[in-house]
Amino acid sequence: MPKFVVTYSAEFIRSRAVSAKNHDEAVLKAERQERTMQNTLLRSGYSLGDIELIDVSTDAEVSSSWK
């Protein structure tokens, strides 16, 4: 039986707590931490593509998009 290589996109959402001076720095730190995991993802057959910002909030704050 022939083997096939199937390439597809599998998305997930992750929330990460980071200490930062402001929203912009929080986004940069979270993205940097996620991209640091790239080697682990590659070993599992994943390649990290775009990171789409969904929400940034302070501790215990929930934006209107997640209420």
PQR file of N, CA, C, O and H, with PARSE charges and radii, in Angstrom:
ATOM      1  N   MET A   1       0.850  -1.171   0.000 -0.4000 1.5000
ATOM      2  CA  MET A   1       0.000   0.000   0.000 -0.0000 2.0000
ATOM      3  C   MET A   1       0.903   1.243   0.000  0.5500 1.7000
ATOM      4  O   MET A   1       1.851   1.305   0.783 -0.5500 1.4000
ATOM      5  N   PRO A   2       0.628   2.234  -0.861 -0.5600 1.5000
ATOM      6  CA  PRO A   2       1.478   3.433  -0.911  0.2800 2.0000
ATOM      7  C   PRO A   2       1.278   4.315   0.313  0.5500 1.7000
ATOM      8  O   PRO A   2       0.210   4.324   0.925 -0.5500 1.4000
ATOM      9  N   LYS A   3       2.331   5.060   0.661 -0.4000 1.5000
ATOM     10  CA  LYS A   3       2.248   6.027   1.753 -0.0000 2.0000
ATOM     11  C   LYS A   3       2.039   7.420   1.176  0.5500 1.7000
ATOM     12  O   LYS A   3       2.517   7.737   0.086 -0.5500 1.4000
ATOM     13  H   LYS A   3       3.199   5.053   0.164  0.4000 1.0000
ATOM     14  N   PHE A   4       1.337   8.218   1.906 -0.4000 1.5000
ATOM     15  CA  PHE A   4       1.063   9.590   1.497 -0.0000 2.0000
ATOM     16  C   PHE A   4       1.501  10.542   2.598  0.5500 1.7000
ATOM     17  O   PHE A   4       1.386  10.226   3.782 -0.5500 1.4000
ATOM     18  H   PHE A   4       0.949   7.960   2.791  0.4000 1.0000
ATOM     19  N   VAL A   5       1.997  11.690   2.212 -0.4000 1.5000
ATOM     20  CA  VAL A   5       2.302  12.756   3.158 -0.0000 2.0000
ATOM     21  C   VAL A   5       1.192  13.780   3.039  0.5500 1.7000
ATOM     22  O   VAL A   5       0.987  14.365   1.976 -0.5500 1.4000
ATOM     23  H   VAL A   5       2.091  11.947   1.251  0.4000 1.0000
ATOM     24  N   VAL A   6       0.490  13.991   4.111 -0.4000 1.5000
ATOM     25  CA  VAL A   6      -0.629  14.922   4.132 -0.0000 2.0000
ATOM     26  C   VAL A   6      -0.214  16.132   4.970  0.5500 1.7000
ATOM     27  O   VAL A   6       0.164  15.982   6.131 -0.5500 1.4000
ATOM     28  H   VAL A   6       0.657  13.515   4.975  0.4000 1.0000
ATOM     29  N   THR A   7      -0.282  17.312   4.393 -0.4000 1.5000
ATOM     30  CA  THR A   7       0.061  18.541   5.096 -0.0000 2.0000
ATOM     31  C   THR A   7      -1.223  19.305   5.382  0.5500 1.7000
ATOM     32  O   THR A   7      -2.042  19.523   4.489 -0.5500 1.4000
ATOM     33  H   THR A   7      -0.590  17.434   3.449  0.4000 1.0000
ATOM     34  N   TYR A   8      -1.389  19.704   6.628 -0.4000 1.5000
ATOM     35  CA  TYR A   8      -2.610  20.415   7.002 -0.0000 2.0000
ATOM     36  C   TYR A   8      -2.307  21.406   8.111  0.5500 1.7000
ATOM     37  O   TYR A   8      -1.236  21.369   8.717 -0.5500 1.4000
ATOM     38  H   TYR A   8      -0.724  19.527   7.353  0.4000 1.0000
ATOM     39  N   SER A   9      -3.250  22.282   8.367 -0.4000 1.5000
ATOM     40  CA  SER A   9      -3.116  23.282   9.423 -0.0000 2.0000
ATOM     41  C   SER A   9      -3.962  22.859  10.615  0.5500 1.7000
ATOM     42  O   SER A   9      -5.147  22.561  10.469 -0.5500 1.4000
ATOM     43  H   SER A   9      -4.120  22.312   7.874  0.4000 1.0000
ATOM     44  N   ALA A  10      -3.356  22.834  11.786 -0.4000 1.5000
ATOM     45  CA  ALA A  10      -4.084  22.526  13.021 -0.0000 2.0000
ATOM     46  C   ALA A  10      -3.885  23.708  13.968  0.5500 1.7000
ATOM     47  O   ALA A  10      -2.765  23.975  14.403 -0.5500 1.4000
ATOM     48  H   ALA A  10      -2.393  23.077  11.906  0.4000 1.0000
ATOM     49  N   GLU A  11      -4.944  24.399  14.280 -0.4000 1.5000
ATOM     50  CA  GLU A  11      -4.853  25.591  15.122 -0.0000 2.0000
ATOM     51  C   GLU A  11      -5.205  25.267  16.569  0.5500 1.7000
ATOM     52  O   GLU A  11      -5.969  24.342  16.848 -0.5500 1.4000
ATOM     53  H   GLU A  11      -5.854  24.182  13.926  0.4000 1.0000
ATOM     54  N   PHE A  12      -4.635  26.043  17.478 -0.4000 1.5000
ATOM     55  CA  PHE A  12      -4.996  25.937  18.881 -0.0000 2.0000
ATOM     56  C   PHE A  12      -4.900  27.324  19.493  0.5500 1.7000
ATOM     57  O   PHE A  12      -4.247  28.213  18.946 -0.5500 1.4000
ATOM     58  H   PHE A  12      -4.015  26.794  17.252  0.4000 1.0000
ATOM     59  N   ILE A  13      -5.545  27.497  20.612 -0.4000 1.5000
ATOM     60  CA  ILE A  13      -5.506  28.767  21.332 -0.0000 2.0000
ATOM     61  C   ILE A  13      -4.854  28.513  22.679  0.5500 1.7000
ATOM     62  O   ILE A  13      -5.181  27.539  23.358 -0.5500 1.4000
ATOM     63  H   ILE A  13      -6.075  26.775  21.056  0.4000 1.0000
ATOM     64  N   ARG A  14      -3.940  29.380  23.066 -0.4000 1.5000
ATOM     65  CA  ARG A  14      -3.247  29.245  24.343 -0.0000 2.0000
ATOM     66  C   ARG A  14      -3.231  30.601  25.024  0.5500 1.7000
ATOM     67  O   ARG A  14      -3.010  31.626  24.378 -0.5500 1.4000
ATOM     68  H   ARG A  14      -3.675  30.171  22.515  0.4000 1.0000
ATOM     69  N   SER A  15      -3.464  30.605  26.322 -0.4000 1.5000
ATOM     70  CA  SER A  15      -3.321  31.818  27.127 -0.0000 2.0000
ATOM     71  C   SER A  15      -2.054  31.661  27.954  0.5500 1.7000
ATOM     72  O   SER A  15      -1.789  30.588  28.496 -0.5500 1.4000
ATOM     73  H   SER A  15      -3.644  29.773  26.846  0.4000 1.0000
ATOM     74  N   ARG A  16      -1.283  32.720  28.047 -0.4000 1.5000
ATOM     75  CA  ARG A  16      -0.010  32.665  28.760 -0.0000 2.0000
ATOM     76  C   ARG A  16       0.087  33.900  29.650  0.5500 1.7000
ATOM     77  O   ARG A  16      -0.147  35.014  29.181 -0.5500 1.4000
ATOM     78  H   ARG A  16      -1.499  33.591  27.607  0.4000 1.0000
ATOM     79  N   ALA A  17       0.428  33.721  30.925 -0.4000 1.5000
ATOM     80  CA  ALA A  17       0.625  34.839  31.845 -0.0000 2.0000
ATOM     81  C   ALA A  17       2.071  35.316  31.736  0.5500 1.7000
ATOM     82  O   ALA A  17       2.999  34.518  31.865 -0.5500 1.4000
ATOM     83  H   ALA A  17       0.618  32.816  31.306  0.4000 1.0000
ATOM     84  N   VAL A  18       2.263  36.599  31.502 -0.4000 1.5000
ATOM     85  CA  VAL A  18       3.604  37.192  31.430 -0.0000 2.0000
ATOM     86  C   VAL A  18       3.614  38.488  32.232  0.5500 1.7000
ATOM     87  O   VAL A  18       2.603  39.186  32.318 -0.5500 1.4000
ATOM     88  H   VAL A  18       1.509  37.247  31.397  0.4000 1.0000
ATOM     89  N   SER A  19       4.753  38.797  32.810 -0.4000 1.5000
ATOM     90  CA  SER A  19       4.923  40.080  33.497 -0.0000 2.0000
ATOM     91  C   SER A  19       5.466  41.078  32.487  0.5500 1.7000
ATOM     92  O   SER A  19       6.448  40.805  31.797 -0.5500 1.4000
ATOM     93  H   SER A  19       5.574  38.230  32.740  0.4000 1.0000
ATOM     94  N   ALA A  20       4.819  42.240  32.406 -0.4000 1.5000
ATOM     95  CA  ALA A  20       5.227  43.245  31.420 -0.0000 2.0000
ATOM     96  C   ALA A  20       4.801  44.628  31.883  0.5500 1.7000
ATOM     97  O   ALA A  20       3.931  44.773  32.742 -0.5500 1.4000
ATOM     98  H   ALA A  20       4.021  42.462  32.967  0.4000 1.0000
ATOM     99  N   LYS A  21       5.433  45.646  31.297 -0.4000 1.5000
ATOM    100  CA  LYS A  21       5.124  47.039  31.638 -0.0000 2.0000
ATOM    101  C   LYS A  21       3.830  47.511  30.994  0.5500 1.7000
ATOM    102  O   LYS A  21       3.140  48.374  31.536 -0.5500 1.4000
ATOM    103  H   LYS A  21       6.141  45.528  30.600  0.4000 1.0000
ATOM    104  N   ASN A  22       3.493  46.935  29.818 -0.4000 1.5000
ATOM    105  CA  ASN A  22       2.297  47.361  29.102 -0.0000 2.0000
ATOM    106  C   ASN A  22       1.829  46.235  28.170  0.5500 1.7000
ATOM    107  O   ASN A  22       2.467  45.187  28.071 -0.5500 1.4000
ATOM    108  H   ASN A  22       4.053  46.234  29.377  0.4000 1.0000
ATOM    109  N   HIS A  23       0.702  46.477  27.490 -0.4000 1.5000
ATOM    110  CA  HIS A  23       0.123  45.460  26.599 -0.0000 2.0000
ATOM    111  C   HIS A  23       1.087  45.054  25.487  0.5500 1.7000
ATOM    112  O   HIS A  23       1.224  43.868  25.189 -0.5500 1.4000
ATOM    113  H   HIS A  23       0.184  47.328  27.570  0.4000 1.0000
ATOM    114  N   ASP A  24       1.753  46.029  24.873 -0.4000 1.5000
ATOM    115  CA  ASP A  24       2.656  45.724  23.756 -0.0000 2.0000
ATOM    116  C   ASP A  24       3.803  44.825  24.193  0.5500 1.7000
ATOM    117  O   ASP A  24       4.144  43.864  23.503 -0.5500 1.4000
ATOM    118  H   ASP A  24       1.641  46.993  25.115  0.4000 1.0000
ATOM    119  N   GLU A  25       4.393  45.137  25.337 -0.4000 1.5000
ATOM    120  CA  GLU A  25       5.486  44.307  25.838 -0.0000 2.0000
ATOM    121  C   GLU A  25       4.980  42.902  26.187  0.5500 1.7000
ATOM    122  O   GLU A  25       5.689  41.919  25.972 -0.5500 1.4000
ATOM    123  H   GLU A  25       4.116  45.918  25.898  0.4000 1.0000
ATOM    124  N   ALA A  26       3.766  42.804  26.722 -0.4000 1.5000
ATOM    125  CA  ALA A  26       3.188  41.495  27.053 -0.0000 2.0000
ATOM    126  C   ALA A  26       3.038  40.636  25.801  0.5500 1.7000
ATOM    127  O   ALA A  26       3.344  39.444  25.819 -0.5500 1.4000
ATOM    128  H   ALA A  26       3.190  43.603  26.896  0.4000 1.0000
ATOM    129  N   VAL A  27       2.568  41.241  24.723 -0.4000 1.5000
ATOM    130  CA  VAL A  27       2.412  40.513  23.462 -0.0000 2.0000
ATOM    131  C   VAL A  27       3.771  40.020  22.962  0.5500 1.7000
ATOM    132  O   VAL A  27       3.907  38.862  22.567 -0.5500 1.4000
ATOM    133  H   VAL A  27       2.319  42.210  24.708  0.4000 1.0000
ATOM    134  N   LEU A  28       4.764  40.892  22.979 -0.4000 1.5000
ATOM    135  CA  LEU A  28       6.104  40.504  22.511 -0.0000 2.0000
ATOM    136  C   LEU A  28       6.691  39.367  23.345  0.5500 1.7000
ATOM    137  O   LEU A  28       7.275  38.431  22.800 -0.5500 1.4000
ATOM    138  H   LEU A  28       4.653  41.832  23.299  0.4000 1.0000
ATOM    139  N   LYS A  29       6.537  39.449  24.651 -0.4000 1.5000
ATOM    140  CA  LYS A  29       7.072  38.401  25.523 -0.0000 2.0000
ATOM    141  C   LYS A  29       6.362  37.064  25.298  0.5500 1.7000
ATOM    142  O   LYS A  29       7.008  36.019  25.233 -0.5500 1.4000
ATOM    143  H   LYS A  29       6.062  40.210  25.094  0.4000 1.0000
ATOM    144  N   ALA A  30       5.044  37.099  25.180 -0.4000 1.5000
ATOM    145  CA  ALA A  30       4.297  35.864  24.965 -0.0000 2.0000
ATOM    146  C   ALA A  30       4.670  35.225  23.632  0.5500 1.7000
ATOM    147  O   ALA A  30       4.840  34.009  23.551 -0.5500 1.4000
ATOM    148  H   ALA A  30       4.518  37.948  25.232  0.4000 1.0000
ATOM    149  N   GLU A  31       4.798  36.041  22.586 -0.4000 1.5000
ATOM    150  CA  GLU A  31       5.181  35.500  21.282 -0.0000 2.0000
ATOM    151  C   GLU A  31       6.593  34.929  21.324  0.5500 1.7000
ATOM    152  O   GLU A  31       6.844  33.870  20.749 -0.5500 1.4000
ATOM    153  H   GLU A  31       4.660  37.029  22.651  0.4000 1.0000
ATOM    154  N   ARG A  32       7.510  35.603  21.987 -0.4000 1.5000
ATOM    155  CA  ARG A  32       8.889  35.117  22.107 -0.0000 2.0000
ATOM    156  C   ARG A  32       8.915  33.764  22.832  0.5500 1.7000
ATOM    157  O   ARG A  32       9.630  32.849  22.423 -0.5500 1.4000
ATOM    158  H   ARG A  32       7.306  36.464  22.454  0.4000 1.0000
ATOM    159  N   GLN A  33       8.136  33.644  23.903 -0.4000 1.5000
ATOM    160  CA  GLN A  33       8.088  32.387  24.645 -0.0000 2.0000
ATOM    161  C   GLN A  33       7.502  31.266  23.787  0.5500 1.7000
ATOM    162  O   GLN A  33       7.979  30.132  23.834 -0.5500 1.4000
ATOM    163  H   GLN A  33       7.554  34.387  24.236  0.4000 1.0000
ATOM    164  N   GLU A  34       6.479  31.580  23.012 -0.4000 1.5000
ATOM    165  CA  GLU A  34       5.864  30.563  22.152 -0.0000 2.0000
ATOM    166  C   GLU A  34       6.833  30.109  21.064  0.5500 1.7000
ATOM    167  O   GLU A  34       6.934  28.917  20.775 -0.5500 1.4000
ATOM    168  H   GLU A  34       6.091  32.501  22.974  0.4000 1.0000
ATOM    169  N   ARG A  35       7.537  31.052  20.469 -0.4000 1.5000
ATOM    170  CA  ARG A  35       8.485  30.692  19.408 -0.0000 2.0000
ATOM    171  C   ARG A  35       9.686  29.916  19.948  0.5500 1.7000
ATOM    172  O   ARG A  35      10.316  29.162  19.206 -0.5500 1.4000
ATOM    173  H   ARG A  35       7.455  32.021  20.704  0.4000 1.0000
ATOM    174  N   THR A  36      10.009  30.092  21.229 -0.4000 1.5000
ATOM    175  CA  THR A  36      11.083  29.324  21.850 -0.0000 2.0000
ATOM    176  C   THR A  36      10.738  27.828  21.841  0.5500 1.7000
ATOM    177  O   THR A  36      11.629  26.979  21.831 -0.5500 1.4000
ATOM    178  H   THR A  36       9.498  30.705  21.832  0.4000 1.0000
ATOM    179  N   MET A  37       9.464  27.525  21.845 -0.4000 1.5000
ATOM    180  CA  MET A  37       9.015  26.130  21.819 -0.0000 2.0000
ATOM    181  C   MET A  37       9.108  25.506  20.423  0.5500 1.7000
ATOM    182  O   MET A  37       8.766  24.336  20.251 -0.5500 1.4000
ATOM    183  H   MET A  37       8.740  28.215  21.853  0.4000 1.0000
ATOM    184  N   GLN A  38       9.561  26.259  19.436 -0.4000 1.5000
ATOM    185  CA  GLN A  38       9.613  25.783  18.047 -0.0000 2.0000
ATOM    186  C   GLN A  38      10.358  24.453  17.914  0.5500 1.7000
ATOM    187  O   GLN A  38       9.915  23.581  17.166 -0.5500 1.4000
ATOM    188  H   GLN A  38       9.840  27.209  19.575  0.4000 1.0000
ATOM    189  N   ASN A  39      11.484  24.277  18.623 -0.4000 1.5000
ATOM    190  CA  ASN A  39      12.242  23.027  18.511 -0.0000 2.0000
ATOM    191  C   ASN A  39      11.425  21.833  18.980  0.5500 1.7000
ATOM    192  O   ASN A  39      11.474  20.766  18.368 -0.5500 1.4000
ATOM    193  H   ASN A  39      11.844  24.986  19.230  0.4000 1.0000
ATOM    194  N   THR A  40      10.679  22.004  20.053 -0.4000 1.5000
ATOM    195  CA  THR A  40       9.813  20.929  20.542 -0.0000 2.0000
ATOM    196  C   THR A  40       8.741  20.613  19.512  0.5500 1.7000
ATOM    197  O   THR A  40       8.445  19.447  19.251 -0.5500 1.4000
ATOM    198  H   THR A  40      10.639  22.871  20.550  0.4000 1.0000
ATOM    199  N   LEU A  41       8.161  21.653  18.927 -0.4000 1.5000
ATOM    200  CA  LEU A  41       7.131  21.440  17.909 -0.0000 2.0000
ATOM    201  C   LEU A  41       7.694  20.719  16.688  0.5500 1.7000
ATOM    202  O   LEU A  41       7.054  19.814  16.152 -0.5500 1.4000
ATOM    203  H   LEU A  41       8.401  22.601  19.139  0.4000 1.0000
ATOM    204  N   LEU A  42       8.877  21.111  16.251 -0.4000 1.5000
ATOM    205  CA  LEU A  42       9.485  20.477  15.069 -0.0000 2.0000
ATOM    206  C   LEU A  42       9.716  18.990  15.297  0.5500 1.7000
ATOM    207  O   LEU A  42       9.487  18.186  14.393 -0.5500 1.4000
ATOM    208  H   LEU A  42       9.397  21.846  16.686  0.4000 1.0000
ATOM    209  N   ARG A  43      10.166  18.614  16.489 -0.4000 1.5000
ATOM    210  CA  ARG A  43      10.373  17.198  16.796 -0.0000 2.0000
ATOM    211  C   ARG A  43       9.064  16.423  16.749  0.5500 1.7000
ATOM    212  O   ARG A  43       9.064  15.218  16.497 -0.5500 1.4000
ATOM    213  H   ARG A  43      10.351  19.267  17.223  0.4000 1.0000
ATOM    214  N   SER A  44       7.955  17.103  16.989 -0.4000 1.5000
ATOM    215  CA  SER A  44       6.645  16.456  16.959 -0.0000 2.0000
ATOM    216  C   SER A  44       5.975  16.556  15.591  0.5500 1.7000
ATOM    217  O   SER A  44       4.843  16.104  15.419 -0.5500 1.4000
ATOM    218  H   SER A  44       7.955  18.082  17.194  0.4000 1.0000
ATOM    219  N   GLY A  45       6.666  17.145  14.622 -0.4000 1.5000
ATOM    220  CA  GLY A  45       6.114  17.247  13.277 -0.0000 2.0000
ATOM    221  C   GLY A  45       5.350  18.524  13.001  0.5500 1.7000
ATOM    222  O   GLY A  45       4.700  18.640  11.962 -0.5500 1.4000
ATOM    223  H   GLY A  45       7.586  17.513  14.762  0.4000 1.0000
ATOM    224  N   TYR A  46       5.413  19.489  13.911 -0.4000 1.5000
ATOM    225  CA  TYR A  46       4.705  20.747  13.722 -0.0000 2.0000
ATOM    226  C   TYR A  46       5.684  21.852  13.353  0.5500 1.7000
ATOM    227  O   TYR A  46       6.855  21.811  13.731 -0.5500 1.4000
ATOM    228  H   TYR A  46       5.941  19.395  14.755  0.4000 1.0000
ATOM    229  N   SER A  47       5.196  22.836  12.617 -0.4000 1.5000
ATOM    230  CA  SER A  47       5.970  24.022  12.310 -0.0000 2.0000
ATOM    231  C   SER A  47       5.119  25.221  12.691  0.5500 1.7000
ATOM    232  O   SER A  47       4.012  25.393  12.181 -0.5500 1.4000
ATOM    233  H   SER A  47       4.245  22.870  12.311  0.4000 1.0000
ATOM    234  N   LEU A  48       5.637  26.046  13.585 -0.4000 1.5000
ATOM    235  CA  LEU A  48       4.883  27.201  14.051 -0.0000 2.0000
ATOM    236  C   LEU A  48       4.827  28.255  12.956  0.5500 1.7000
ATOM    237  O   LEU A  48       5.861  28.711  12.470 -0.5500 1.4000
ATOM    238  H   LEU A  48       6.536  25.906  13.999  0.4000 1.0000
ATOM    239  N   GLY A  49       3.626  28.637  12.574 -0.4000 1.5000
ATOM    240  CA  GLY A  49       3.450  29.657  11.551 -0.0000 2.0000
ATOM    241  C   GLY A  49       3.120  30.991  12.191  0.5500 1.7000
ATOM    242  O   GLY A  49       3.792  31.416  13.131 -0.5500 1.4000
ATOM    243  H   GLY A  49       2.786  28.267  12.970  0.4000 1.0000
ATOM    244  N   ASP A  50       2.106  31.642  11.697 -0.4000 1.5000
ATOM    245  CA  ASP A  50       1.691  32.936  12.223 -0.0000 2.0000
ATOM    246  C   ASP A  50       1.112  32.798  13.624  0.5500 1.7000
ATOM    247  O   ASP A  50       0.486  31.794  13.963 -0.5500 1.4000
ATOM    248  H   ASP A  50       1.560  31.296  10.934  0.4000 1.0000
ATOM    249  N   ILE A  51       1.335  33.819  14.417 -0.4000 1.5000
ATOM    250  CA  ILE A  51       0.698  33.911  15.727 -0.0000 2.0000
ATOM    251  C   ILE A  51      -0.271  35.071  15.655  0.5500 1.7000
ATOM    252  O   ILE A  51       0.138  36.213  15.446 -0.5500 1.4000
ATOM    253  H   ILE A  51       1.844  34.635  14.141  0.4000 1.0000
ATOM    254  N   GLU A  52      -1.547  34.789  15.828 -0.4000 1.5000
ATOM    255  CA  GLU A  52      -2.582  35.814  15.738 -0.0000 2.0000
ATOM    256  C   GLU A  52      -2.966  36.264  17.143  0.5500 1.7000
ATOM    257  O   GLU A  52      -3.331  35.441  17.982 -0.5500 1.4000
ATOM    258  H   GLU A  52      -1.879  33.861  15.998  0.4000 1.0000
ATOM    259  N   LEU A  53      -2.885  37.554  17.398 -0.4000 1.5000
ATOM    260  CA  LEU A  53      -3.265  38.104  18.692 -0.0000 2.0000
ATOM    261  C   LEU A  53      -4.780  38.094  18.822  0.5500 1.7000
ATOM    262  O   LEU A  53      -5.487  38.615  17.960 -0.5500 1.4000
ATOM    263  H   LEU A  53      -2.587  38.223  16.716  0.4000 1.0000
ATOM    264  N   ILE A  54      -5.273  37.502  19.896 -0.4000 1.5000
ATOM    265  CA  ILE A  54      -6.711  37.455  20.144 -0.0000 2.0000
ATOM    266  C   ILE A  54      -7.106  38.429  21.237  0.5500 1.7000
ATOM    267  O   ILE A  54      -8.099  39.143  21.099 -0.5500 1.4000
ATOM    268  H   ILE A  54      -4.699  37.079  20.597  0.4000 1.0000
ATOM    269  N   ASP A  55      -6.342  38.470  22.326 -0.4000 1.5000
ATOM    270  CA  ASP A  55      -6.717  39.308  23.447 -0.0000 2.0000
ATOM    271  C   ASP A  55      -5.504  39.564  24.332  0.5500 1.7000
ATOM    272  O   ASP A  55      -4.625  38.708  24.439 -0.5500 1.4000
ATOM    273  H   ASP A  55      -5.535  37.891  22.438  0.4000 1.0000
ATOM    274  N   VAL A  56      -5.447  40.724  24.963 -0.4000 1.5000
ATOM    275  CA  VAL A  56      -4.446  41.048  25.968 -0.0000 2.0000
ATOM    276  C   VAL A  56      -5.192  41.715  27.119  0.5500 1.7000
ATOM    277  O   VAL A  56      -5.934  42.674  26.904 -0.5500 1.4000
ATOM    278  H   VAL A  56      -6.161  41.419  24.876  0.4000 1.0000
ATOM    279  N   SER A  57      -5.001  41.214  28.341 -0.4000 1.5000
ATOM    280  CA  SER A  57      -5.673  41.801  29.488 -0.0000 2.0000
ATOM    281  C   SER A  57      -4.770  41.714  30.709  0.5500 1.7000
ATOM    282  O   SER A  57      -3.829  40.922  30.746 -0.5500 1.4000
ATOM    283  H   SER A  57      -4.398  40.436  28.516  0.4000 1.0000
ATOM    284  N   THR A  58      -5.069  42.537  31.706 -0.4000 1.5000
ATOM    285  CA  THR A  58      -4.311  42.468  32.949 -0.0000 2.0000
ATOM    286  C   THR A  58      -4.890  41.349  33.807  0.5500 1.7000
ATOM    287  O   THR A  58      -5.921  40.773  33.459 -0.5500 1.4000
ATOM    288  H   THR A  58      -5.834  43.181  31.676  0.4000 1.0000
ATOM    289  N   ASP A  59      -4.238  41.035  34.927 -0.4000 1.5000
ATOM    290  CA  ASP A  59      -4.705  39.971  35.819 -0.0000 2.0000
ATOM    291  C   ASP A  59      -6.183  40.147  36.149  0.5500 1.7000
ATOM    292  O   ASP A  59      -6.618  41.231  36.538 -0.5500 1.4000
ATOM    293  H   ASP A  59      -3.401  41.503  35.210  0.4000 1.0000
ATOM    294  N   ALA A  60      -6.932  39.096  35.992 -0.4000 1.5000
ATOM    295  CA  ALA A  60      -8.354  39.040  36.335 -0.0000 2.0000
ATOM    296  C   ALA A  60      -9.239  39.941  35.472  0.5500 1.7000
ATOM    297  O   ALA A  60     -10.442  40.034  35.715 -0.5500 1.4000
ATOM    298  H   ALA A  60      -6.579  38.215  35.676  0.4000 1.0000
ATOM    299  N   GLU A  61      -8.670  40.593  34.490 -0.4000 1.5000
ATOM    300  CA  GLU A  61      -9.457  41.434  33.581 -0.0000 2.0000
ATOM    301  C   GLU A  61      -9.855  40.577  32.384  0.5500 1.7000
ATOM    302  O   GLU A  61      -9.038  39.832  31.844 -0.5500 1.4000
ATOM    303  H   GLU A  61      -7.693  40.517  34.293  0.4000 1.0000
ATOM    304  N   VAL A  62     -11.089  40.688  31.984 -0.4000 1.5000
ATOM    305  CA  VAL A  62     -11.543  39.958  30.807 -0.0000 2.0000
ATOM    306  C   VAL A  62     -12.051  40.968  29.800  0.5500 1.7000
ATOM    307  O   VAL A  62     -12.907  41.795  30.115 -0.5500 1.4000
ATOM    308  H   VAL A  62     -11.753  41.293  32.423  0.4000 1.0000
ATOM    309  N   SER A  63     -11.518  40.901  28.579 -0.4000 1.5000
ATOM    310  CA  SER A  63     -11.978  41.867  27.576 -0.0000 2.0000
ATOM    311  C   SER A  63     -13.369  41.493  27.102  0.5500 1.7000
ATOM    312  O   SER A  63     -13.849  40.390  27.363 -0.5500 1.4000
ATOM    313  H   SER A  63     -10.822  40.230  28.323  0.4000 1.0000
ATOM    314  N   SER A  64     -14.002  42.399  26.417 -0.4000 1.5000
ATOM    315  CA  SER A  64     -15.371  42.164  25.957 -0.0000 2.0000
ATOM    316  C   SER A  64     -15.472  40.994  24.996  0.5500 1.7000
ATOM    317  O   SER A  64     -16.535  40.384  24.883 -0.5500 1.4000
ATOM    318  H   SER A  64     -13.612  43.295  26.205  0.4000 1.0000
ATOM    319  N   SER A  65     -14.377  40.663  24.292 -0.4000 1.5000
ATOM    320  CA  SER A  65     -14.442  39.557  23.333 -0.0000 2.0000
ATOM    321  C   SER A  65     -14.491  38.196  24.007  0.5500 1.7000
ATOM    322  O   SER A  65     -14.810  37.201  23.357 -0.5500 1.4000
ATOM    323  H   SER A  65     -13.513  41.158  24.385  0.4000 1.0000
ATOM    324  N   TRP A  66     -14.179  38.130  25.309 -0.4000 1.5000
ATOM    325  CA  TRP A  66     -14.151  36.833  26.014 -0.0000 2.0000
ATOM    326  C   TRP A  66     -15.188  36.745  27.121  0.5500 1.7000
ATOM    327  O   TRP A  66     -15.156  35.802  27.911 -0.5500 1.4000
ATOM    328  H   TRP A  66     -13.919  38.939  25.838  0.4000 1.0000
ATOM    329  N   LYS A  67     -16.116  37.708  27.202 -0.4000 1.5000
ATOM    330  CA  LYS A  67     -17.161  37.666  28.249 -0.0000 2.0000
ATOM    331  C   LYS A  67     -18.251  36.713  27.862  0.5500 1.7000
ATOM    332  O   LYS A  67     -19.214  36.540  28.609 -0.5500 1.4000
ATOM    333  H   LYS A  67     -16.142  38.475  26.560  0.4000 1.0000
TER
END
